[in-house]
Amino acid sequence: MNAALRAQQRYRDDAVLSAPPERLVTMLYDRLLLDIERGESAQRSEDWEEANAQLQQAQAIVSELSSSLTDEWSGSAGLRSLYVFLSQTVIGANIGRDPERTRACHEIIAPLREAWHEAARAVAEARS
């Protein structure tokens, strides 16, 4: 790995390590949406290896989001159920090589991503 790539990776690592919890969630949602979009694009171009890689990354993020939920929050059960549904749908889309199922995941994730970004902004404003 060249020096520029190492510096870029170090910057990303530092950004994650220093981010407050609400920012980490938005970062995960940003990457999740990107992986779903890339996975769908790869499926549509029949690049199955790339689609698999992107959709497996998406699965890992959904799993991380699900594991971060605590039972102390009243919305955890509903969100956990949604994450189970997303995970199953991403797996099915990947196995079935079905870009329409991947698109359906995008339609669920996009508004959630926006909601988490709005919540993170509200938390940041409350701190200042």
C-alpha positions in Angstrom: 0.0 0.0 0.0 1.5 3.3 -1.0 1.9 6.3 1.4 -1.1 8.2 0.1 -3.5 5.2 0.6 -2.1 4.6 4.1 -2.6 8.3 5.0 -6.2 8.1 3.6 -6.9 4.9 5.6 -5.4 6.5 8.8 -7.7 9.5 8.3 -10.7 7.3 8.0 -9.7 5.3 11.0 -9.2 8.4 13.1 -12.6 9.8 11.9 -14.3 6.7 13.1 -12.4 6.5 16.4 -13.2 10.1 17.3 -16.8 10.2 16.1 -19.6 10.5 18.6 -22.1 7.6 18.7 -24.8 9.3 16.6 -22.2 10.1 13.9 -21.1 6.4 13.8 -24.7 5.4 13.1 -25.0 7.9 10.3 -21.6 6.7 8.9 -22.9 3.1 8.9 -26.1 4.1 7.2 -24.2 6.1 4.5 -22.0 3.1 3.8 -25.0 0.7 3.9 -26.8 2.7 1.3 -23.7 3.0 -0.9 -23.1 -0.8 -0.7 -26.7 -1.5 -1.6 -26.5 0.9 -4.6 -23.2 -0.6 -5.7 -24.6 -4.1 -5.3 -27.7 -3.3 -7.3 -25.6 -1.8 -10.1 -23.3 -4.8 -10.2 -26.3 -7.1 -10.3 -27.8 -5.2 -13.2 -24.5 -5.4 -15.1 -24.3 -9.1 -14.1 -21.0 -8.7 -12.3 -22.0 -11.3 -9.7 -18.6 -11.3 -7.9 -18.8 -7.6 -7.2 -22.5 -7.8 -6.4 -21.8 -10.5 -3.8 -19.0 -8.5 -2.2 -21.1 -5.4 -1.9 -24.2 -7.2 -0.6 -22.1 -9.2 1.9 -20.7 -5.9 3.2 -24.3 -4.6 3.4 -25.2 -7.7 5.4 -22.3 -7.0 7.8 -23.5 -3.5 8.4 -27.1 -4.5 9.0 -25.7 -7.0 11.5 -23.6 -4.3 13.2 -26.6 -2.0 13.4 -28.8 -4.7 14.9 -26.2 -5.7 17.5 -25.9 -2.0 18.6 -29.5 -1.9 19.7 -30.2 -1.9 23.4 -33.3 -3.1 25.1 -33.3 0.1 27.1 -34.7 2.0 24.1 -38.4 1.4 23.4 -37.9 1.4 19.6 -35.3 -1.4 19.7 -37.7 -4.3 19.1 -39.3 -2.7 16.0 -35.9 -1.6 14.5 -34.4 -5.1 15.2 -37.3 -6.7 13.3 -36.7 -4.3 10.4 -33.0 -5.2 10.5 -33.9 -9.0 10.4 -36.1 -8.3 7.4 -33.4 -6.3 5.6 -30.8 -9.0 6.3 -33.1 -11.7 4.9 -33.9 -9.6 1.9 -30.3 -8.7 1.1 -29.4 -12.4 1.4 -32.2 -13.4 -0.8 -31.4 -10.7 -3.4 -27.8 -11.9 -3.4 -28.5 -15.6 -3.7 -31.3 -15.0 -6.2 -29.2 -12.4 -8.1 -32.3 -10.2 -8.0 -31.7 -6.5 -8.4 -35.3 -5.7 -7.7 -35.1 -7.1 -4.2 -31.9 -5.1 -3.8 -33.8 -2.0 -4.9 -36.5 -2.8 -2.4 -33.8 -2.7 0.3 -32.7 0.7 -1.0 -36.2 2.0 -0.7 -36.3 1.0 3.0 -32.8 2.2 3.9 -32.9 5.6 2.3 -35.6 7.2 4.5 -34.0 5.5 7.6 -30.7 7.0 6.7 -32.3 10.5 6.4 -34.0 10.1 9.8 -30.8 9.1 11.5 -29.0 12.1 9.9 -31.8 14.4 11.2 -31.5 12.9 14.7 -27.8 13.3 14.7 -28.1 16.9 13.7 -30.6 17.5 16.5 -28.2 15.9 19.0 -25.3 18.0 17.8 -27.4 21.2 18.0 -28.5 20.3 21.5 -24.9 19.9 22.5 -23.9 23.4 21.2 
